[in-house]
């Protein structure tokens, strides 16, 4: 059992290191429902292939989230209303 725990620790550390080479993670979550990486900004999501999706969320400051999902891992960031509108305006042009 101790060997399996050490394998898990090594895998988590490697995941953290490799993730930080590509994006600026705020949190990496692994749970029974899947895995996700909360990144600092929309610029981090530009490094991830796939289609950008937006969702409204309840919140006073962060009213939207943007995400991309690849290989079952969801990469996402929170956006203020102004950030969301700026991204949508940039996409439209």
C-alpha positions in Angstrom: 0.0 0.0 0.0 2.8 2.4 0.8 4.3 2.0 -2.7 0.9 2.9 -4.2 0.8 6.1 -2.1 4.3 7.0 -3.3 3.2 6.4 -6.9 0.3 8.7 -6.4 2.5 11.4 -4.8 4.9 11.2 -7.8 2.1 11.4 -10.3 0.5 14.4 -8.6 3.8 16.2 -8.5 4.5 15.5 -12.1 1.0 16.7 -13.0 1.6 19.9 -11.2 5.0 20.5 -12.8 3.8 19.8 -16.4 0.6 21.8 -15.9 2.7 24.8 -14.8 4.7 24.6 -18.0 1.6 25.3 -20.0 -0.8 27.4 -17.8 -1.0 29.2 -14.5 -3.1 26.9 -12.4 -4.9 28.1 -9.3 -6.1 24.6 -8.5 -6.0 21.1 -9.9 -8.9 19.0 -8.8 -9.3 15.2 -9.0 -12.5 13.8 -7.7 -14.9 10.9 -8.6 -16.7 13.1 -11.1 -13.5 13.9 -13.1 -10.6 16.2 -13.1 -10.4 20.0 -13.6 -7.8 22.7 -13.7 -8.8 26.2 -12.5 -6.5 28.6 -14.4 -5.8 32.2 -13.7 -7.1 33.8 -16.9 -8.6 33.5 -20.3 -5.0 33.7 -21.8 -4.2 30.4 -20.1 -7.2 28.8 -21.9 -5.7 29.9 -25.2 -2.9 27.3 -24.6 -5.5 24.5 -24.5 -6.8 23.1 -27.8 -10.6 22.8 -28.2 -13.7 24.9 -28.3 -14.1 27.7 -25.8 -17.4 27.5 -23.9 -19.0 30.1 -21.7 -21.5 29.7 -18.8 -23.2 32.2 -16.6 -22.7 31.7 -12.9 -24.1 33.2 -9.7 -21.6 35.7 -8.4 -21.3 39.3 -7.6 -17.8 39.7 -9.1 -17.3 36.7 -11.4 -20.5 36.4 -13.4 -19.2 33.9 -16.0 -16.8 31.1 -16.5 -14.9 30.1 -19.6 -13.8 26.5 -20.2 -12.3 24.0 -22.6 -12.5 20.2 -22.1 -9.9 17.9 -23.5 -9.4 14.2 -22.7 -12.1 14.5 -20.0 -10.2 17.2 -18.2 -12.0 20.6 -17.8 -9.8 23.7 -17.9 -11.6 26.8 -16.7 -11.3 30.3 -15.5 -13.7 32.8 -13.9 -14.6 36.0 -15.6 -16.0 39.3 -14.5 -18.8 40.7 -16.7 -16.4 43.2 -18.3 -13.9 40.4 -19.1 -16.6 38.2 -20.5 -17.9 41.0 -22.8 -14.4 41.9 -23.9 -13.7 38.3 -24.9 -17.0 38.0 -26.7 -16.4 41.2 -28.6 -12.9 40.0 -29.6 -14.3 36.7 -30.8 -16.9 38.6 -32.9 -14.3 40.6 -34.7 
